[in-house]
Amino acid sequence: MRFLRLFGTRRAKITFNVVSGVVAVGVGILTTRHFIANGWPLGHAKILGVVAAGGLFVAAYGFKAWGWQLLFRHDQRPATLALAAAGGAASVTGLALPGRTDEVVRISVVRKFPGRRVGIGSICLSLFLLGLIDNAALSPMAAITAGVAAPSIWVQAGLIVVAVAGVLAFAVVVFLPKLLRHRWVARYKFVSWVAEHTTTPRQATHAWSLVAVSWVLRALAVFVLLDALSIRTSMPLALGFLCASASAAALPIAPAGGVAQAGAGAALLVAAGVHASEATAFAVAAQGLIVLAGAAVLVLTMTTHMARSRLSLRL
């Protein structure tokens, strides 16, 4: 207990913020130096297109954090900055952590970020709901891709599964409060706690719309990046790449989240007729840009919080 109280002190929080910022900047610098030394995986990239895609990825982090915030109980919602920082940190560490274990990073950042204290249980419940909302928000894109851009019957079947799973996930989130109030399960303490802390169907719908905007921004970013790196420019192809990468991110046994997403995206591009070397190079470039955007989000949130803290002290 004494050890845990030590990590809850203001000095520990400041140290955590500084270390997180240094790690984010370090990853960003190393990634940038790698691309400067070796070039982008595909040559002759359009710089403005790459910058625009990076900006869209950064904006997508913000909308997802905003949607995530609505999945907490009203009186326990962390600041949007804390949730955006958690998303950025998770994307950076996702290069090494397997599957969904980057959720541990999200929990740690939200817990240590200065501001409103949130219990681990509430964070875990919100992440569970966010996973369902994420799948539900991806469902329309998966359905569209299955209808107009699936390169093979097997890919089409997989996309249909993703679309149906998203619809079912949204149904679970919407009907969860009613299910938890049923007399057969309401007598259990854990069920009662979940019923008290889960979001309302209205808030869940608002969260879905914000997360859906995040997915649209990511799809636009991939589309812009396809053009910037001189790959076949096609919105259906961008949607297919995004759906494949997102599906791979849900695998808990993948060797590394970022690697699995890049591999799945490259496989879909190859199935769509893109040359294997170009598909692999694009997937690596896209994943590197996502990591850079996550590091930028982490640094921006930390800087904004520190600026606000100094301003409040002066006032």
C-alpha positions in Angstrom: 0.0 0.0 0.0 2.8 2.4 0.8 4.4 1.6 -2.5 1.1 2.4 -4.3 0.7 5.6 -2.4 4.2 6.6 -3.5 3.1 6.3 -7.2 0.1 8.5 -6.5 2.1 11.5 -5.4 2.4 14.7 -7.5 6.1 14.1 -8.0 5.5 10.6 -9.3 2.9 11.9 -11.8 5.3 14.7 -13.0 8.0 12.1 -13.4 5.7 9.8 -15.3 4.7 12.7 -17.7 8.3 13.6 -18.3 9.4 10.0 -19.0 6.4 9.4 -21.3 7.2 12.6 -23.2 10.8 11.7 -23.6 9.9 8.2 -24.8 7.4 9.6 -27.3 10.0 12.1 -28.6 12.7 9.5 -28.7 10.5 7.1 -30.8 9.5 9.9 -33.1 13.2 11.0 -33.6 14.4 7.4 -34.2 11.6 6.7 -36.7 12.2 10.0 -38.5 16.0 9.3 -38.6 15.3 5.9 -40.1 13.2 7.3 -42.9 15.7 10.1 -43.5 18.6 7.7 -43.7 16.8 4.9 -45.7 14.1 6.9 -47.4 10.4 6.0 -47.3 9.7 2.4 -48.2 8.4 3.7 -51.5 10.5 6.4 -53.2 9.3 9.8 -54.6 6.7 10.3 -51.9 4.7 13.5 -52.1 5.6 15.4 -49.0 2.4 17.4 -48.7 0.4 14.2 -49.1 2.4 12.5 -46.3 1.9 15.5 -44.0 -1.8 15.6 -44.8 -2.2 11.9 -44.0 -0.3 12.4 -40.7 -2.6 15.2 -39.8 -5.7 13.1 -40.5 -4.3 10.3 -38.3 -3.7 12.8 -35.5 -7.3 14.1 -35.8 -8.5 10.5 -35.7 -6.9 10.0 -32.3 -8.8 13.0 -31.0 -12.2 11.9 -32.1 -11.6 8.4 -30.7 -10.6 9.8 -27.4 -13.7 12.0 -27.4 -15.9 9.0 -28.0 -14.1 6.9 -25.4 -14.8 9.6 -22.8 -18.6 9.1 -23.3 -18.3 5.5 -22.3 -17.4 6.4 -18.7 -20.1 7.2 -16.1 -20.8 11.0 -16.2 -19.2 11.7 -12.8 -16.1 9.6 -13.5 -15.0 10.8 -17.0 -11.3 11.5 -17.4 -10.2 14.5 -19.4 -10.1 14.1 -23.2 -6.4 14.9 -23.0 -5.7 11.9 -20.8 -7.6 9.5 -23.1 -5.8 11.0 -26.2 -2.5 10.5 -24.5 -3.4 6.9 -23.7 -4.2 6.2 -27.3 -1.0 7.8 -28.5 1.1 5.9 -26.0 -0.6 2.6 -26.9 0.1 3.1 -30.6 3.8 3.7 -29.9 4.2 0.7 -27.6 2.0 -1.4 -30.0 5.1 -2.0 -32.1 6.5 -4.4 -29.5 3.5 -5.5 -27.4 1.5 -8.6 -28.6 -2.1 -8.3 -29.6 -4.3 -6.3 -27.3 -1.9 -6.1 -24.4 -1.4 -2.4 -25.3 -4.6 -1.9 -23.3 -2.3 -2.1 -20.2 -0.5 1.0 -21.4 -3.9 2.8 -21.9 -4.9 1.9 -18.3 -1.6 3.0 -16.9 -1.6 6.4 -18.7 -5.2 7.2 -17.7 -4.4 6.3 -14.1 -1.2 8.4 -13.9 -2.4 11.4 -16.0 -3.0 14.4 -13.7 -6.6 15.2 -13.2 -9.6 13.2 -12.1 -8.8 9.9 -10.6 -10.5 6.9 -12.2 -10.7 3.4 -10.8 -9.1 0.5 -12.7 -12.5 -1.2 -12.9 -14.1 1.8 -14.6 -11.2 2.0 -17.1 -11.4 -1.7 -18.0 -15.2 -1.5 -18.4 -14.8 1.5 -20.7 -12.1 -0.3 -22.8 -14.4 -3.3 -23.1 -17.2 -1.0 -24.4 -14.8 0.9 -26.6 -13.7 -2.4 -28.2 -17.4 -3.2 -29.0 -18.0 0.4 -30.3 -14.8 0.2 -32.4 -16.1 -2.9 -34.1 -19.5 -1.4 -34.6 -18.1 1.8 -36.1 -16.0 -0.3 -38.5 -19.0 -2.4 -39.6 -20.3 0.0 -42.4 -16.8 0.2 -43.9 -16.4 -3.5 -43.9 -19.8 -4.0 -45.5 -19.0 -1.4 -48.2 -15.6 -3.0 -48.9 -17.2 -6.5 -49.0 -19.7 -5.3 -51.6 -17.5 -3.3 -54.0 -13.8 -4.0 -53.3 -13.2 -7.6 -52.0 -10.4 -9.0 -54.1 -11.5 -12.6 -53.5 -14.4 -14.7 -52.1 -12.4 -15.5 -48.9 -11.7 -11.8 -48.2 -15.3 -11.0 -48.9 -16.4 -13.6 -46.4 -14.0 -12.3 -43.8 -15.3 -8.7 -44.3 -18.9 -9.9 -44.0 -18.0 -11.5 -40.7 -16.5 -8.2 -39.5 -19.6 -6.3 -40.6 -22.0 -8.7 -38.8 -19.8 -8.8 -35.7 -19.9 -5.0 -35.6 -23.7 -5.0 -35.7 -23.9 -7.6 -32.9 -21.3 -5.6 -30.9 -23.4 -2.5 -31.1 -26.5 -4.4 -30.1 -24.7 -5.7 -27.0 -23.7 -2.1 -25.9 -27.2 -0.7 -26.5 -29.1 -3.6 -24.7 -26.5 -4.1 -22.0 -28.2 -1.8 -19.4 -31.5 -3.7 -19.8 -29.8 -7.1 -19.6 -28.0 -6.1 -16.4 -31.3 -5.1 -14.7 -32.9 -8.4 -15.3 -33.8 -10.1 -12.0 -31.9 -13.3 -12.9 -28.5 -11.5 -12.8 -29.1 -8.3 -10.9 -28.6 -10.0 -7.6 -24.9 -10.5 -8.2 -22.7 -7.7 -6.8 -20.5 -7.6 -9.9 -23.5 -7.3 -12.2 -24.9 -4.5 -10.0 -21.5 -2.6 -10.2 -21.4 -2.9 -14.0 -25.0 -1.7 -14.3 -24.1 1.4 -12.2 -21.0 2.2 -14.3 -22.0 1.3 -17.8 -23.0 3.9 -20.3 -26.6 4.7 -21.5 -27.8 3.7 -25.0 -27.9 7.4 -25.9 -24.3 8.1 -24.8 -23.2 4.8 -26.6 -24.8 6.1 -29.8 -23.0 9.4 -29.5 -19.7 7.5 -28.8 -20.3 5.4 -31.9 -20.8 8.5 -34.1 -17.5 10.0 -32.8 -15.5 6.7 -33.2 -17.1 6.4 -36.7 -15.7 9.8 -37.6 -12.3 8.6 -36.4 -12.5 5.6 -38.7 -13.5 7.9 -41.6 -10.5 10.1 -41.0 -8.2 7.1 -40.9 -9.7 5.9 -44.2 -9.1 9.3 -45.7 -5.5 9.2 -44.4 -4.9 5.9 -46.0 -6.4 7.1 -49.3 -4.2 10.2 -49.2 -1.1 8.1 -48.4 -1.9 5.8 -51.3 -1.7 8.8 -53.6 1.3 10.3 -51.9 3.3 7.0 -52.3 2.2 6.5 -55.9 0.1 3.3 -55.3 -3.2 2.8 -57.0 -5.4 5.5 -55.7 -8.7 4.0 -54.7 -11.1 4.6 -51.8 -12.3 0.9 -51.8 -8.7 -0.2 -51.6 -8.1 2.2 -48.7 -11.1 0.8 -46.9 -10.0 -2.7 -47.5 -6.5 -2.0 -46.2 -8.0 -0.3 -43.1 -10.4 -3.2 -42.4 -7.7 -5.8 -42.7 -5.4 -3.9 -40.4 -8.1 -3.3 -37.8 -9.1 -7.0 -37.9 -5.5 -8.1 -37.2 -5.3 -5.6 -34.3 -8.0 -7.7 -32.5 -5.9 -10.9 -32.5 -4.6 -11.5 -28.9 -1.9 -14.0 -30.1 -0.2 -11.7 -32.7 3.6 -11.3 -32.2 3.2 -7.6 -32.1 0.2 -5.4 -32.7 1.8 -3.0 -35.2 3.5 -5.9 -37.1 0.3 -7.9 -37.3 -1.6 -4.8 -38.7 1.0 -4.1 -41.3 1.1 -7.7 -42.4 -2.7 -8.0 -42.7 -2.9 -4.7 -44.7 -0.1 -5.8 -47.0 -1.8 -9.2 -47.6 -5.0 -7.5 -48.7 -3.1 -5.2 -51.1 -1.4 -8.2 -52.6 -4.7 -9.9 -53.0 -6.0 -6.8 -54.7 -3.2 -7.0 -57.3 -0.6 -4.7 -55.8 3.0 -6.0 -56.2 4.2 -7.7 -53.0 7.2 -5.5 -52.5 5.1 -2.3 -53.0 2.3 -3.6 -50.7 4.8 -4.5 -48.0 6.6 -1.1 -48.3 3.3 0.8 -48.1 2.1 -1.1 -45.1 5.4 -0.4 -43.3 5.1 3.3 -44.3 1.5 3.5 -43.1 2.3 1.9 -39.8 5.3 4.1 -39.3 3.2 7.2 -39.9 0.6 6.0 -37.4 3.3 5.6 -34.8 4.6 9.1 -35.5 1.1 10.5 -35.2 0.6 8.6 -31.9 3.9 10.1 -30.6 2.8 13.5 -31.7 -0.5 13.2 -29.9 1.3 12.1 -26.7 3.7 15.0 -26.9 0.9 17.5 -27.7 -1.3 16.3 -24.8 1.5 16.5 -22.3 2.5 20.0 -23.6 -1.0 21.3 -23.5 -1.5 20.0 -19.9 1.7 21.5 -18.7 0.8 24.8 -20.3 -2.6 24.8 -18.7 -1.1 24.0 -15.3 1.4 26.9 -15.5 -1.4 29.3 -16.6 -3.6 28.3 -13.7 -0.8 28.8 -11.3 -0.2 32.3 -12.6 -3.9 33.1 -12.3 
